[in-house]
Amino acid sequence: MSEGQLEHFTEILSAWKRELVKEVDRTMLHMKDKASNFPDPNDRATQESEFGLELRTRDRERKLLKKINSALLRIGEKIFGYCEETGEEIGLRRLEARPVATLCLEAQERRELAERQFRDREDYYR
C-alpha cells in the first residue's frame, strides 16, 4: 500500500475515532443532565430503558474504537491492508467500506460460513 493510501486511511480512521469520542462525551453529559428520580414508575422505567439503549450503543462504539486503534497501529507498523489469515492484500474497495477490516473477503466469507454451520447445530455447544 502506498504512503498516500496509508495517509488516506489514517485520516478516515482518525475522523471516525474523533466522532465516536464526541458521542461518548455527549452521552455522558446527557445521562448526567437527564438523570432524575421520577415519582411515576412508568417514567422511571422509560428513562432506564432509554439509558440502557444508549449504554448498549456506547458499548458497541467502545468495541469499534478498539478496532480503530488497532487499525491505526497496523498503519504505523506498515501491515495495514493485509489479511491476518492469508497474508494477502485486502482489496481497497473492502477497506473503503470497512477500514477496520482485518480479513480479506474470502477469509471473511469462510469465517462467516463456519459460524453459520456451527450456529445451526444446536447440540454443538452441549
N, C-alpha and C positions, 0 to 999 in steps of 0.2 A: 504494500500500500504506500502511496506517495505521501510526502510530507504535507502537501496541500489537502489531501483527503483526510489525513490524521487530524489536521487543524480543523477541518470542517466538522468532523465528528466530535472533537473536543468542544467546539462551540455549541453544537446541538446538545450534548450531554450536560454541559455546564449550565446552559439556559434552562434545561429541564430540571436540573437539580435546584437552581435558584427558585424556580416557580414552586416546586414541591416544598421547599423550606418555608416560603412565604405562606403556603396553605397551612402548614403545621402551626406557624405563629398565629395565623388568623383563627384557626380552630381553638387554640388555647385561650385567646382573648374572648372569643365568642362564648366558650364554655364558662369562663370566669364571670363574664358580664351577665349571662342568661341564667346562671345557677340560682335557683330560687327554691324555697320550700313552700310549694303551693299547698293551700289547705285542702283543695279538692284532689282526691286520689286519682281521678282521671287525668287532670292536668299534670300531676307528678309523673304518671305513667307515660304520658305523651312526651314529656320532656326527657325522661330516662330513655325512652325508645329512640328519640332524636339523637341524644348524646351517644347512645350505643352504636347507631348507624355511623355517626361521624367518627367515632373511635375505630370502628372496623375499617372505614375508608382510610384513615390515617395509618393504620397498621399495614394495609396493603401498600400505601405510599412509602412507609418505612422500609419495607422489603424491596421496593423499587429503588429507593435511594441506595441500598446496599449494592444492587446490581449496577447502578450508575457509577458508584465509586469504584467498583471492581472493573468496569469498562474503562474508566479514566486511568486506573493503574495499568491495565493492559496496553493502553495507548502509550503511556510513559515507558513501558518495557518493550515497546515495538512488537507486541504479539497480538495486538487488536486486529480482528478481522480474520482470524484463523480458528478453525473448528477445534474444540477441545478433544473430540473423539478421534477425528481422522487426520487432523493437521492440515487439511485443505483450506483454501481460502473460502470465506463466507462471501456470497455474492453481494455486490454493492446495493442492489435493489432490496435485498433482505435487510441489510444493515440500515438502509434509509428508512425502511418500515419499522424496524425493531433494532435500534442502535445498541441495545444491551445483549443482543443475541450472542451466544457462545457456541452454538452448533450450526453447522451448515444445514441446508434444507433437508438433505437426505438423512442425515443423522437425527434431526429433529423428528422427521416422519417415522423413522424406525422406533424412536423412543415413545412417541405417541401411540403407535401401533401396539407396542409391547404393553403399555399402560392399559389400553382398551382390552387387550386379550386377558390380562390378569384381573382387571376390574370385573369383567363379565363372569369370571369363575367365582361364585360366592364362597365356595369351600376352600379357596386358595389360602386364605389367611387363618384358617381354623386349625 
